Amino acid sequence: GARIGDAAGLTGAWAHVGNGRLHLVLIWRGLADHSDVDAKVFVHLVDATGLIIGQSDGVPVNWTRPLSSWKLAETLLDVHVIEFAPDADLRGAMVRVGLYDADTLARMAAIGADDQDYPQNAVTVPLSVVLGPEDPTDRDRPRDPL
């Protein structure tokens, strides 16, 4: 859980990686009624060196729910599909998420559950590679990370 600015809480995320795409669902919770800042969401997929290898920016919930429309305690699911090069090395990759003021481009403060500031005002989450059960017929086939 993280607070971003005074209006948004990032309470969870779900991700799936396959075929050169990261499918990411962010779970937001409104922390205020009708914020006066219409921030945009940024999602950066970064490799182990910190290089951005894919990104998404936009108004939450597919450009339909600016922060000014959020209500206190409302939960929103915000889907992002991020393309990256098929040969990208995802070992050690991370996802960085935050909000920024569309007028000034300034990032909103991102604060963890322990009241510590996130570096670069971005919640950073490592991607974990999970392999499915092994199928003896495809033992030599490369697996997509989930």
C-alpha positions as CSV (number, residue, x, y, z in Angstrom):
1,G,0.0,0.0,0.0
2,A,1.2,3.5,-0.9
3,R,-0.3,7.0,-0.8
4,I,0.3,9.1,-3.8
5,G,-0.5,12.7,-3.2
6,D,-3.5,13.4,-1.1
7,A,-6.0,11.7,-3.4
8,A,-4.8,8.2,-4.4
9,G,-3.8,5.0,-2.7
10,L,-2.2,2.2,-4.6
11,T,-3.4,-0.8,-2.8
12,G,-2.3,-3.6,-5.1
13,A,-1.3,-4.8,-8.6
14,W,-1.6,-7.8,-10.8
15,A,0.8,-8.5,-13.7
16,H,1.2,-11.0,-16.5
17,V,4.1,-11.0,-19.0
18,G,4.0,-12.8,-22.3
19,N,4.6,-12.2,-26.0
20,G,6.5,-9.0,-25.5
21,R,3.8,-7.4,-23.4
22,L,3.3,-6.6,-19.8
23,H,-0.4,-6.6,-18.8
24,L,-0.7,-4.7,-15.5
25,V,-3.8,-4.0,-13.4
26,L,-3.3,-1.3,-10.8
27,I,-5.8,-1.3,-7.9
28,W,-6.4,2.3,-6.8
29,R,-8.4,3.6,-3.8
30,G,-9.7,7.1,-3.6
31,L,-8.4,9.0,-0.6
32,A,-10.4,12.1,-1.2
33,D,-13.5,13.3,-2.9
34,H,-12.9,15.0,-6.3
35,S,-9.3,16.0,-6.2
36,D,-8.4,19.4,-7.7
37,V,-5.3,17.9,-9.4
38,D,-6.0,15.9,-12.6
39,A,-2.9,13.8,-12.5
40,K,-1.9,11.2,-15.0
41,V,-0.5,7.7,-14.2
42,F,2.9,6.7,-15.3
43,V,4.0,3.1,-15.5
44,H,7.6,2.3,-16.4
45,L,9.0,-1.1,-17.0
46,V,12.7,-0.9,-16.2
47,D,15.4,-3.5,-16.6
48,A,18.0,-4.5,-14.0
49,T,20.1,-1.4,-14.8
50,G,17.2,1.0,-14.5
51,L,16.8,1.6,-18.2
52,I,13.1,2.1,-19.3
53,I,12.2,-0.7,-21.7
54,G,8.5,0.0,-21.9
55,Q,6.1,2.6,-20.5
56,S,2.5,3.8,-20.3
57,D,1.2,7.2,-19.4
58,G,-2.4,8.4,-19.2
59,V,-5.5,9.4,-17.3
60,P,-6.5,6.4,-15.0
61,V,-8.9,3.7,-16.2
62,N,-8.2,4.0,-19.9
63,W,-8.5,7.8,-20.0
64,T,-12.0,7.7,-18.4
65,R,-11.4,8.5,-14.7
66,P,-9.5,11.7,-13.9
67,L,-8.7,12.1,-10.2
68,S,-11.3,14.9,-10.1
69,S,-14.0,12.1,-10.6
70,W,-12.7,9.8,-7.8
71,K,-14.7,9.5,-4.6
72,L,-13.4,8.8,-1.1
73,A,-12.9,5.0,-0.6
74,E,-13.8,4.2,-4.2
75,T,-11.8,1.3,-5.7
76,L,-10.7,1.5,-9.3
77,L,-9.0,-1.0,-11.6
78,D,-6.6,0.6,-14.0
79,V,-5.3,-1.6,-16.8
80,H,-2.0,-0.9,-18.7
81,V,-0.6,-2.9,-21.5
82,I,3.1,-2.2,-22.1
83,E,5.0,-3.5,-25.0
84,F,8.7,-4.2,-24.9
85,A,11.3,-5.8,-27.2
86,P,10.9,-9.6,-27.4
87,D,14.6,-10.0,-26.6
88,A,14.5,-7.8,-23.5
89,D,16.1,-9.3,-20.4
90,L,13.5,-9.3,-17.7
91,R,15.7,-10.8,-15.0
92,G,15.8,-8.2,-12.3
93,A,13.2,-6.0,-14.0
94,M,10.9,-3.8,-12.0
95,V,7.7,-1.8,-12.5
96,R,7.6,1.9,-11.4
97,V,4.3,3.5,-10.9
98,G,3.3,7.0,-9.9
99,L,1.1,10.0,-10.6
100,Y,2.1,13.4,-12.1
101,D,0.4,16.7,-12.5
102,A,-0.3,16.9,-16.2
103,D,0.1,20.7,-16.2
104,T,3.5,21.0,-14.5
105,L,4.8,17.4,-15.1
106,A,5.8,17.3,-11.4
107,R,5.4,13.9,-9.8
108,M,3.1,13.6,-6.8
109,A,4.7,12.4,-3.6
110,A,4.7,8.7,-3.2
111,I,4.7,7.5,0.5
112,G,4.8,4.0,1.7
113,A,2.8,2.4,4.5
114,D,5.8,3.0,6.8
115,D,5.5,6.8,6.0
116,Q,8.8,6.7,4.1
117,D,9.1,8.5,0.7
118,Y,9.6,6.4,-2.3
119,P,12.7,7.4,-4.3
120,Q,11.8,9.4,-7.4
121,N,8.2,9.5,-6.2
122,A,7.5,6.2,-7.8
123,V,6.3,3.0,-6.2
124,T,8.8,0.4,-7.4
125,V,7.9,-3.3,-7.5
126,P,10.2,-6.1,-8.7
127,L,8.8,-8.6,-11.2
128,S,9.0,-12.2,-10.1
129,V,9.3,-14.9,-12.6
130,V,7.0,-17.8,-11.9
131,L,7.0,-20.9,-14.1
132,G,4.0,-23.1,-14.5
133,P,4.1,-26.9,-13.9
134,E,6.4,-28.6,-16.3
135,D,4.8,-30.4,-19.2
136,P,7.0,-33.3,-20.3
137,T,6.1,-32.6,-24.0
138,D,7.5,-29.1,-23.9
139,R,10.6,-29.5,-21.7
140,D,12.8,-27.6,-24.2
141,R,10.4,-24.8,-24.9
142,P,11.3,-21.4,-23.3
143,R,8.8,-20.3,-20.7
144,D,7.1,-16.9,-20.5
145,P,7.6,-15.2,-17.1
146,L,4.3,-14.5,-15.4
